[in-house]
Amino acid sequence: MPLDPDARLLLDAMIKAGRPPFESLTPLGARMQMRAMREALNQPQPAVAEVGECVAQVAHGRIALRLYRSRARTAGALQPVLVYFHGGGWVFGDLDTHDNLCRHLANAADCTVVAVDYRLAPEHKFPAALDDAWAAARWVAAHAGELGIDAGRLAVGGDSAGGNLATVVGLFAGESGEVSIKYQVLFYPVVDLALAHDSYRRVGEGVNLTAAAMAWFRGHYLNSPREIDDWRVSPLRASNLARSPPAFIATAGCDPLCDEGEDYARLLEQSGVPVTFRHFPGQMHGFASMSGFLRASDEVLADAGAALKRVWASAPRSRIGA
């Protein structure tokens, strides 16, 4: 599948910069390279009404959060909320690398986005990131009043490894009933760490995410290859998806994760879960975070925002003091 011309130009610029593949680096080196890449993009930052920092104090420690409000609170209304988990293969990525994406989503969905700074591997292997993601979602719901958000209109989302975390948090919520999650937004999620789907072979080399890089991420994240079959690692293998939240799922044709994302969308639909599925044939992994360079980024963020607005419109609204 040929790359979209916009994506081709951006990928060529990445290659020209001469940065080594992530799998050739140490985790610390990969984190430094990821931050340098984001800084080199120098994306314009969309204005939001407010950006704030807070800390979720949970049973196993403290989790840093960043809140993005799309607009000032008006007439006592509480904003809906999207709890967002960044991508980066569970090894890198942080609140700053996904700042631009979260700003866009807050405005597109007219909501508050709460970004979660979960623990990273290999210092904190599975299930540390997932423990943080689930704890953060529950904490946000429990502290909705003081955060100025509406716990009755709560969604989760993430890209790549963050999409994996959002998927499993949605399953946890459906099974436990501890949190009511109305929707999930999944950009090219990791849902099967066997790395065996045909898109791994079809996409091959020369793109920004390869099978070798995914194997490197998996090796740092998991304690043992035996965990690949654990549905909390590979949610495509979950025995029952019927209680998952409705989903928006976007995939990219030049991404080794393409086929598993499509399979997950199909499996959700077969389980009776409503799915809005968008496929971008000529795009590469990570395209949703490349606004200002890829027109498809603006398109997928607008689509996700519209899907969330439909959910917000159909859910009962809470008000301050209610």
Secondary structure, DSSP 8 states (H G I E B T S, - for coil): ----HHHHHHHHHHHHTT---GGGS-HHHHHHHHHHHHHHH-------SEEEEEEEEETTEEEEEEEEESS---TTB-EEEEEEE--STTTS--TTTTHHHHHHHHHHHTSEEEEEE---TTTS-TTHHHHHHHHHHHHHHHTHHHHTEEEEEEEEEEETHHHHHHHHHHHHHHHH-SS---EEEEES----TT--SHHHHHH-SSSSS-HHHHHHHHHHH-S-GGGGG-TTT-GGG-S--TTS--EEEEEEEESTTHHHHHHHHHHHHHTT--EEEEEEEEEETTGGG-TTT-HHHHHHHHHHHHHHHHHHHHS---BTT-
